[in-house]
Amino acid sequence: DMTEVVHIKDRKEVIHEMKFSPDGSYLAVGSNDGPVDIYAVAQRYKKIGECNKSSSFITHIDWSVDSKFLQTNDGAGERLFYKMPSGKHLTNKDEIKGIHWASWTCVIGSEVNGIWPKYTNVTDVNSVDGNYNSSVLVTGDDFGLVKLFRFPCLRKGAKFRKYIGHSAHVTNVRWSHDFQWVLSTGGADHSVFQWQFIPEGITNGILETAPQEGGIDSYSEESDSDLSDVPELDSDIEQEAQINYDRQCLAVIGL
């Protein structure tokens, strides 16, 4: 009946991200103040924990499958881990490796290294959402593009498919509950787009034995290969040293 259940105001700045834990016990709320506040749902949203190691505003958060851990991204480009519900900072790498995430909406982490184009900064990719069922990741960026990558996307310069429609930056992207659709929201264009996800080799619901060259989507402008465009080099200087700038010159002399 839309009556107010509880009224809470623990922070002064805007709330940027909030998610319930998979078991429904907790609500994590990240604001531009920096910390992530943890509330107990069954205790009328009593605050029971705080994640306070970020040096900047919170941008993205994800819960683990067992609701025991939380990962965060912030405006400084940090990825941090916490034990739930206390909010204790987690630094043990072996323990972190064993965590299985219920969702993947963080833009920073080794699992999504490949989504970042060269010469971009931490604010250029606004939103991602992982599809574990099909091992693909959708992104929305400041250039008005919705992109589809393989997931995990480990290597820099990973291949992708890009889809054009928004006239301004894409503020958010999310999969539908059945992972058959993607919803994207635009900024200045004030629009919501719905995209149908068609797995490789399927056209009009029929499985093809040999997918057509260039993919099945006419709007695709990039390969869907997960091979990297960037060679395995240690630095940009090393890459520059391997480029051959020699040119053949022809001289024509008139007599």
MINUMAR-891479 format. One record per residue (C-alpha): residue number from 1; x, y, z; residue in three letters. Coordinates in steps of 0.2 Angstrom, whole numbers. Example, Ala and Ser with C-alpha at 12.3 -4.5 7.8 and 13.67 -1.06 7.14 Angstrom:
// residues 2
[rec 1,[62,-22,39],"ALA"]
[rec 2,[68,-5,36],"SER"]
***
This chain:
// residues 255
[rec 1,[0,0,0],"ASP"]
[rec 2,[16,11,-2],"MET"]
[rec 3,[16,16,17],"THR"]
[rec 4,[33,21,24],"GLU"]
[rec 5,[41,6,33],"VAL"]
[rec 6,[56,15,40],"VAL"]
[rec 7,[65,32,37],"HIS"]
[rec 8,[84,33,38],"ILE"]
[rec 9,[96,47,34],"LYS"]
[rec 10,[114,42,39],"ASP"]
[rec 11,[123,51,25],"ARG"]
[rec 12,[124,69,18],"LYS"]
[rec 13,[128,65,0],"GLU"]
[rec 14,[118,56,-13],"VAL"]
[rec 15,[116,37,-14],"ILE"]
[rec 16,[125,30,-29],"HIS"]
[rec 17,[123,11,-27],"GLU"]
[rec 18,[113,0,-16],"MET"]
[rec 19,[110,-19,-16],"LYS"]
[rec 20,[101,-32,-6],"PHE"]
[rec 21,[111,-48,-1],"SER"]
[rec 22,[106,-64,-11],"PRO"]
[rec 23,[98,-71,5],"ASP"]
[rec 24,[88,-55,8],"GLY"]
[rec 25,[95,-52,25],"SER"]
[rec 26,[105,-36,22],"TYR"]
[rec 27,[105,-20,12],"LEU"]
[rec 28,[121,-12,7],"ALA"]
[rec 29,[120,6,3],"VAL"]
[rec 30,[135,16,-5],"GLY"]
[rec 31,[135,35,-6],"SER"]
[rec 32,[146,49,-12],"ASN"]
[rec 33,[152,51,6],"ASP"]
[rec 34,[163,36,4],"GLY"]
[rec 35,[157,22,16],"PRO"]
[rec 36,[145,8,12],"VAL"]
[rec 37,[132,6,26],"ASP"]
[rec 38,[125,-12,30],"ILE"]
[rec 39,[107,-13,36],"TYR"]
[rec 40,[99,-28,44],"ALA"]
[rec 41,[82,-31,35],"VAL"]
[rec 42,[74,-41,49],"ALA"]
[rec 43,[78,-28,62],"GLN"]
[rec 44,[69,-14,53],"ARG"]
[rec 45,[85,-9,43],"TYR"]
[rec 46,[95,-6,59],"LYS"]
[rec 47,[113,-1,54],"LYS"]
[rec 48,[125,-16,59],"ILE"]
[rec 49,[140,-13,48],"GLY"]
[rec 50,[151,0,39],"GLU"]
[rec 51,[164,-2,25],"CYS"]
[rec 52,[175,13,26],"ASN"]
[rec 53,[191,10,18],"LYS"]
[rec 54,[187,19,1],"SER"]
[rec 55,[196,35,-2],"SER"]
[rec 56,[182,42,-14],"SER"]
[rec 57,[164,40,-18],"PHE"]
[rec 58,[156,23,-20],"ILE"]
[rec 59,[152,18,-38],"THR"]
[rec 60,[148,-1,-39],"HIS"]
[rec 61,[145,-15,-26],"ILE"]
[rec 62,[142,-34,-28],"ASP"]
[rec 63,[138,-47,-15],"TRP"]
[rec 64,[145,-64,-14],"SER"]
[rec 65,[133,-79,-17],"VAL"]
[rec 66,[133,-84,1],"ASP"]
[rec 67,[130,-66,7],"SER"]
[rec 68,[146,-66,17],"LYS"]
[rec 69,[157,-54,7],"PHE"]
[rec 70,[155,-38,-3],"LEU"]
[rec 71,[166,-30,-16],"GLN"]
[rec 72,[166,-11,-20],"THR"]
[rec 73,[173,1,-33],"ASN"]
[rec 74,[175,19,-30],"ASP"]
[rec 75,[179,35,-39],"GLY"]
[rec 76,[198,33,-36],"ALA"]
[rec 77,[198,17,-46],"GLY"]
[rec 78,[200,6,-30],"GLU"]
[rec 79,[192,-11,-29],"ARG"]
[rec 80,[190,-17,-11],"LEU"]
[rec 81,[183,-32,-2],"PHE"]
[rec 82,[174,-33,15],"TYR"]
[rec 83,[167,-47,26],"LYS"]
[rec 84,[149,-46,30],"MET"]
[rec 85,[139,-40,39],"PRO"]
[rec 86,[153,-31,50],"SER"]
[rec 87,[161,-22,35],"GLY"]
[rec 88,[179,-28,41],"LYS"]
[rec 89,[191,-25,27],"HIS"]
[rec 90,[197,-41,18],"LEU"]
[rec 91,[215,-42,12],"THR"]
[rec 92,[219,-60,12],"ASN"]
[rec 93,[222,-64,-7],"LYS"]
[rec 94,[219,-83,-5],"ASP"]
[rec 95,[202,-80,3],"GLU"]
[rec 96,[197,-67,-10],"ILE"]
[rec 97,[201,-79,-24],"LYS"]
[rec 98,[189,-92,-17],"GLY"]
[rec 99,[174,-80,-17],"ILE"]
[rec 100,[160,-83,-29],"HIS"]
[rec 101,[150,-67,-34],"TRP"]
[rec 102,[131,-67,-35],"ALA"]
[rec 103,[132,-53,-48],"SER"]
[rec 104,[145,-44,-57],"TRP"]
[rec 105,[142,-25,-59],"THR"]
[rec 106,[159,-19,-54],"CYS"]
[rec 107,[169,-10,-68],"VAL"]
[rec 108,[186,-12,-60],"ILE"]
[rec 109,[195,-29,-57],"GLY"]
[rec 110,[205,-42,-66],"SER"]
[rec 111,[190,-50,-73],"GLU"]
[rec 112,[185,-35,-83],"VAL"]
[rec 113,[202,-28,-88],"ASN"]
[rec 114,[198,-30,-106],"GLY"]
[rec 115,[183,-18,-106],"ILE"]
[rec 116,[194,-3,-105],"TRP"]
[rec 117,[199,6,-122],"PRO"]
[rec 118,[216,14,-123],"LYS"]
[rec 119,[218,32,-116],"TYR"]
[rec 120,[202,31,-106],"THR"]
[rec 121,[200,34,-87],"ASN"]
[rec 122,[190,26,-73],"VAL"]
[rec 123,[174,36,-77],"THR"]
[rec 124,[172,32,-95],"ASP"]
[rec 125,[164,15,-93],"VAL"]
[rec 126,[148,19,-82],"ASN"]
[rec 127,[140,2,-80],"SER"]
[rec 128,[143,-17,-83],"VAL"]
[rec 129,[132,-32,-80],"ASP"]
[rec 130,[139,-50,-81],"GLY"]
[rec 131,[128,-64,-88],"ASN"]
[rec 132,[136,-80,-80],"TYR"]
[rec 133,[124,-92,-90],"ASN"]
[rec 134,[131,-86,-107],"SER"]
[rec 135,[148,-80,-101],"SER"]
[rec 136,[145,-63,-108],"VAL"]
[rec 137,[146,-45,-101],"LEU"]
[rec 138,[137,-30,-107],"VAL"]
[rec 139,[144,-12,-104],"THR"]
[rec 140,[138,6,-106],"GLY"]
[rec 141,[150,20,-108],"ASP"]
[rec 142,[152,39,-110],"ASP"]
[rec 143,[153,37,-129],"PHE"]
[rec 144,[135,32,-131],"GLY"]
[rec 145,[139,14,-134],"LEU"]
[rec 146,[132,-3,-128],"VAL"]
[rec 147,[145,-16,-129],"LYS"]
[rec 148,[145,-35,-128],"LEU"]
[rec 149,[161,-44,-122],"PHE"]
[rec 150,[165,-62,-117],"ARG"]
[rec 151,[166,-64,-98],"PHE"]
[rec 152,[177,-65,-89],"PRO"]
[rec 153,[186,-52,-100],"CYS"]
[rec 154,[204,-53,-94],"LEU"]
[rec 155,[215,-46,-108],"ARG"]
[rec 156,[217,-28,-112],"LYS"]
[rec 157,[210,-23,-129],"GLY"]
[rec 158,[198,-37,-129],"ALA"]
[rec 159,[186,-39,-145],"LYS"]
[rec 160,[168,-34,-143],"PHE"]
[rec 161,[152,-30,-152],"ARG"]
[rec 162,[145,-13,-151],"LYS"]
[rec 163,[128,-7,-153],"TYR"]
[rec 164,[123,11,-157],"ILE"]
[rec 165,[106,20,-152],"GLY"]
[rec 166,[109,32,-138],"HIS"]
[rec 167,[113,49,-143],"SER"]
[rec 168,[123,53,-127],"ALA"]
[rec 169,[132,43,-113],"HIS"]
[rec 170,[124,27,-107],"VAL"]
[rec 171,[121,28,-88],"THR"]
[rec 172,[117,10,-84],"ASN"]
[rec 173,[114,-7,-92],"VAL"]
[rec 174,[106,-22,-84],"ARG"]
[rec 175,[101,-40,-89],"TRP"]
[rec 176,[83,-45,-87],"SER"]
[rec 177,[79,-59,-75],"HIS"]
[rec 178,[79,-72,-88],"ASP"]
[rec 179,[95,-65,-97],"PHE"]
[rec 180,[86,-64,-114],"GLN"]
[rec 181,[86,-45,-114],"TRP"]
[rec 182,[97,-30,-109],"VAL"]
[rec 183,[90,-14,-103],"LEU"]
[rec 184,[100,2,-105],"SER"]
[rec 185,[97,20,-99],"THR"]
[rec 186,[103,35,-108],"GLY"]
[rec 187,[109,52,-100],"GLY"]
[rec 188,[105,67,-110],"ALA"]
[rec 189,[93,58,-122],"ASP"]
[rec 190,[82,53,-107],"HIS"]
[rec 191,[78,36,-115],"SER"]
[rec 192,[77,18,-110],"VAL"]
[rec 193,[82,5,-123],"PHE"]
[rec 194,[78,-14,-124],"GLN"]
[rec 195,[90,-25,-133],"TRP"]
[rec 196,[87,-44,-137],"GLN"]
[rec 197,[101,-55,-133],"PHE"]
[rec 198,[103,-69,-147],"ILE"]
[rec 199,[117,-81,-143],"PRO"]
[rec 200,[129,-86,-156],"GLU"]
[rec 201,[122,-98,-170],"GLY"]
[rec 202,[104,-94,-166],"ILE"]
[rec 203,[93,-84,-178],"THR"]
[rec 204,[74,-82,-176],"ASN"]
[rec 205,[75,-96,-163],"GLY"]
[rec 206,[83,-109,-175],"ILE"]
[rec 207,[100,-115,-172],"LEU"]
[rec 208,[112,-113,-187],"GLU"]
[rec 209,[126,-126,-190],"THR"]
[rec 210,[137,-112,-197],"ALA"]
[rec 211,[135,-94,-191],"PRO"]
[rec 212,[136,-81,-205],"GLN"]
[rec 213,[151,-71,-207],"GLU"]
[rec 214,[151,-55,-197],"GLY"]
[rec 215,[139,-62,-184],"GLY"]
[rec 216,[120,-63,-184],"ILE"]
[rec 217,[116,-45,-179],"ASP"]
[rec 218,[117,-32,-193],"SER"]
[rec 219,[121,-18,-180],"TYR"]
[rec 220,[137,-27,-175],"SER"]
[rec 221,[153,-17,-180],"GLU"]
[rec 222,[166,-28,-171],"GLU"]
[rec 223,[171,-46,-170],"SER"]
[rec 224,[165,-56,-156],"ASP"]
[rec 225,[181,-64,-153],"SER"]
[rec 226,[189,-64,-136],"ASP"]
[rec 227,[207,-62,-143],"LEU"]
[rec 228,[215,-46,-139],"SER"]
[rec 229,[220,-32,-151],"ASP"]
[rec 230,[235,-28,-140],"VAL"]
[rec 231,[250,-39,-141],"PRO"]
[rec 232,[258,-47,-125],"GLU"]
[rec 233,[271,-33,-122],"LEU"]
[rec 234,[277,-26,-105],"ASP"]
[rec 235,[275,-8,-109],"SER"]
[rec 236,[270,5,-122],"ASP"]
[rec 237,[288,9,-125],"ILE"]
[rec 238,[292,-10,-130],"GLU"]
[rec 239,[277,-10,-141],"GLN"]
[rec 240,[283,6,-150],"GLU"]
[rec 241,[300,-1,-152],"ALA"]
[rec 242,[292,-15,-162],"GLN"]
[rec 243,[283,-4,-175],"ILE"]
[rec 244,[292,-2,-191],"ASN"]
[rec 245,[290,15,-198],"TYR"]
[rec 246,[300,13,-214],"ASP"]
[rec 247,[292,18,-230],"ARG"]
[rec 248,[297,15,-248],"GLN"]
[rec 249,[300,31,-257],"CYS"]
[rec 250,[300,33,-276],"LEU"]
[rec 251,[308,47,-285],"ALA"]
[rec 252,[303,52,-303],"VAL"]
[rec 253,[315,63,-312],"ILE"]
[rec 254,[309,72,-327],"GLY"]
[rec 255,[321,74,-342],"LEU"]
***
